[in-house]
Amino acid sequence: MENLERHVANHQPAAGKILERIPFGSPVADVSSIVRRKGAVVLTGVLARDEVDAVNRDLDSLVSELPLGNFGSEVSSVTKRTEADARAYSGSRTKHLQHCYMRSRVYREKVLGSRDLAEYVAAAMPGPVGTHSIYASVVIEISPGETAQGLHRDGENYFGLLGLNNADSVCYLVNCLLALTDITEEMGATRIIPESHLWKDFSGFGSAEQTIPATMNAGDMLFYNGKVLHGGGANRTEDKRRRVLATAFSFPFVMGEEAWPFTVSADEVRNYPRQVQAMLGFRSKSHHGEDPGFFWRVNTRPLEKHLDL
């Protein structure tokens, strides 16, 4: 991708720094402590190799049918600059496959249905366990020859609207990049600026020199605060594709990237874990841990009873 990185002063480079790693299933307090301090952590062993293989089998044919640069290819903009920015963000040699919650049972049950992951999410932003919604569920596959993505913060378009554009405001979005291949720096590992979620000034976007790569084994996950500066790396290999499955979570009232109510039916959702049903908005939403939730009802009845789930 065209490099859109913008430089700011008074931030030291990340030379010598590495992302902390901790096994998936570790105590919530241990994971949340790292995320609070550094903004990101690699959770190792989220899926076993055979489970990664099963997810890839579910996705391979769907991803192979997509053209390179498919996300943002239909951008309609007022200025060429806006269109160029959108394409640079999405990549000309990158594929995006959305709505992955409905593409793979193993991913849906083992990752989205994981109580551990739900607890990590709840520890990273306000709201009891199980009250957060899926903001995006998308495969991002970077092909050889792709250039580095500009550094950005996920969901930054909401920052000004919700008054979240500073380190003291709440975290309203967390992202989880599940590695579906072994990922090296040369393959385009996501690059992170640790502690950038703590910067007092969010108007700057850092520089490449401040980043470190999130290298991972297949089945590991990069878990990070949505305020952390990051970007996909350049794929400098000749024949290796970097594939991750990105799952972002946010508050129920925040409109996400995917219009999932129009892609999956209530009949299909009946077979999903209850936790995933709630993440996709097929159960009444709780803001205080009540069950059934007080919000998102039909004629005062809980949505799950209206749908007979």
C-alpha positions, 0 to 999 in steps of 0.5 A, a space after each residue: 500500500 502507498 505509505 501514508 505514515 505521518 511523523 510526529 516529534 517527541 516519541 522515541 523509536 521502538 528499537 530493541 522492544 518486542 511485543 509481550 507474549 502470554 498463553 491464551 487462557 492465562 488469567 484475565 488480570 495478567 492479560 489486561 495488565 499488559 494491554 493497559 501498559 503496552 496496548 497490545 499482547 500476543 496470545 499464543 496457542 488460541 487454536 491448535 494446528 489442526 484447528 487452524 487447518 480446519 478454519 483455512 479449509 473453510 475459507 480457502 475457496 472463498 478467499 481464492 475467488 476474491 480479486 486482489 484489492 477487492 475492499 475499497 474497489 468500489 469507492 465513490 468519492 468527491 476527490 481523488 485524494 479521498 479515493 487514493 487514501 481508501 485504496 492505500 488503506 485497503 491495499 492493492 494486493 490484499 484480499 478482504 473476506 467479511 462475515 467470517 462468523 458464518 464461514 467457519 464453525 471452528 472459528 465460531 465455536 472455538 474463538 468467538 464462543 470462547 469465554 476466555 476471549 470474552 473476558 479479555 474483551 470485557 477487561 479491556 473496555 467498559 461493559 460486563 462479559 458478554 455485552 459487547 458486539 462484533 464490529 468486524 469479522 474479516 480475513 485479511 490476506 496480504 499477497 507478495 508485493 504489497 507495500 506497507 499500510 499507513 499507520 492508523 488507529 482502528 475505528 478512529 473515525 468515531 474518536 471525535 464523534 464520541 469524544 474518545 480522541 485522547 488517552 484518558 477516554 475509554 477504550 471503545 474498540 478492541 481487535 484480535 488478529 488470529 494468525 492463520 499462517 505462520 507470520 514473519 516480518 518479511 510476510 507483512 506482519 502487523 506493525 505496532 507502536 507500543 504504548 501509543 494508546 497512552 499518547 496525550 496527543 492523538 493528532 500524530 500517527 508516528 513513524 515506521 521507525 517506532 514500530 515493531 512487528 507482531 510475528 506469530 505462529 499459526 493459531 496465535 492472536 494479536 490482541 490490542 486496544 483500538 487506540 494503538 497505532 498499527 498497520 499491515 507490513 510490506 510483504 517482501 516474499 516471493 510466494 508467501 501470503 500473510 493471512 489473519 482473521 481479524 475480529 473486532 469488538 465494540 459497544 452494541 450501539 456502535 455501528 461496525 464495518 459489517 451489516 451482519 443482520 442482512 447476511 445471516 438468518 435467525 434460523 441459521 443463528 439457532 445453531 450458533 453458541 449463545 455467546 455468538 448469538 448475543 455478539 451478532 445482535 440476536 439476543 437482547 442487550 445487557 448493559 449491567 449484566 442482567 439476563 435477559 438484557 433490558 435493551 433491544 427488545 420486541 414489544 417489551 419481550 426479550 428478542 431471543 424469546 421473540 425469535 424462539 432461540 
